Amino acid sequence: MTVYNNTRLLVDGARGSDLGISRAVYRLTTFIADLGTSFVNWNSARKTRAELSRLSDHALEDIGLTRGDIPYLTIHR
C-alpha cells in the first residue's frame, strides 16, 4: 500500500493549502470588483433614465424615442 505525501510542494513552493487561500482571495476580489462594476452600470442607467425622462415628448420624438422606450433602453445597454 502506497502512502502519498499530502504536503508536497506545488507551484513556486506554495503548499496546497496556500493555493486554496490564494484562490479564495482571488474569488473575493473578483466578487468585489464585479459588485463595483454592477453598481457603476446601475448608476449609469439610473442617470440615463432620469435625463431621458426630463425631455419633452417632442424632444424624445426628435431623437426617435417614445416614453415607453426609456425603460427598455436603460435595461438593455
C-alpha positions in Angstrom: 0.0 0.0 0.0 1.4 3.4 -1.0 1.1 6.4 1.2 1.1 9.8 -0.6 2.7 12.8 0.9 -0.1 15.5 1.0 2.4 18.3 1.8 4.2 18.1 -1.5 5.2 21.5 -2.9 3.2 22.9 -5.7 3.8 26.0 -8.0 6.6 28.2 -6.7 6.9 26.5 -3.4 3.2 27.1 -2.4 1.6 24.3 -0.4 -1.8 23.0 -1.4 -3.5 24.9 1.5 -1.7 28.2 0.4 -3.0 27.7 -3.1 -6.5 27.3 -1.7 -6.2 30.6 0.2 -4.9 32.3 -3.0 -8.0 31.1 -4.9 -10.3 32.3 -2.1 -8.6 35.7 -2.1 -8.9 35.9 -5.9 -12.6 34.9 -5.8 -13.3 37.5 -3.1 -11.5 40.3 -5.0 -13.3 39.3 -8.2 -16.6 39.3 -6.4 -15.9 42.8 -5.0 -14.8 44.1 -8.4 -17.9 42.7 -10.0 -20.0 44.4 -7.3 -18.4 47.7 -8.1 -18.9 47.2 -11.9 -22.6 46.4 -11.3 -23.0 49.5 -9.2 -21.4 51.7 -11.8 -23.7 50.2 -14.5 -26.8 50.6 -12.4 -25.9 54.2 -11.6 -25.3 55.0 -15.2 -28.7 53.5 -16.2 -30.3 55.5 -13.4 -28.8 58.7 -14.7 -29.7 58.0 -18.3 -33.3 57.2 -17.3 -33.6 60.4 -15.3 -32.1 62.5 -18.2 -34.4 61.0 -20.8 -37.4 61.3 -18.5 -36.8 65.1 -18.3 -37.0 65.5 -22.0 -40.3 66.6 -23.6 -42.3 64.3 -25.8 -41.3 66.5 -28.8 -37.6 66.2 -27.9 -37.8 62.4 -27.5 -39.6 62.2 -30.9 -36.7 64.2 -32.4 -34.3 61.5 -31.4 -36.6 58.7 -32.4 -37.8 57.6 -29.0 -41.0 57.5 -27.0 -41.5 57.4 -23.3 -42.1 53.7 -23.5 -38.6 53.2 -24.9 -36.9 54.6 -21.8 -37.1 51.6 -19.5 -36.1 49.2 -22.3 -33.0 51.3 -23.3 -31.7 51.5 -19.7 -32.2 47.8 -19.1 -30.7 46.5 -22.3 -27.5 48.6 -22.6 
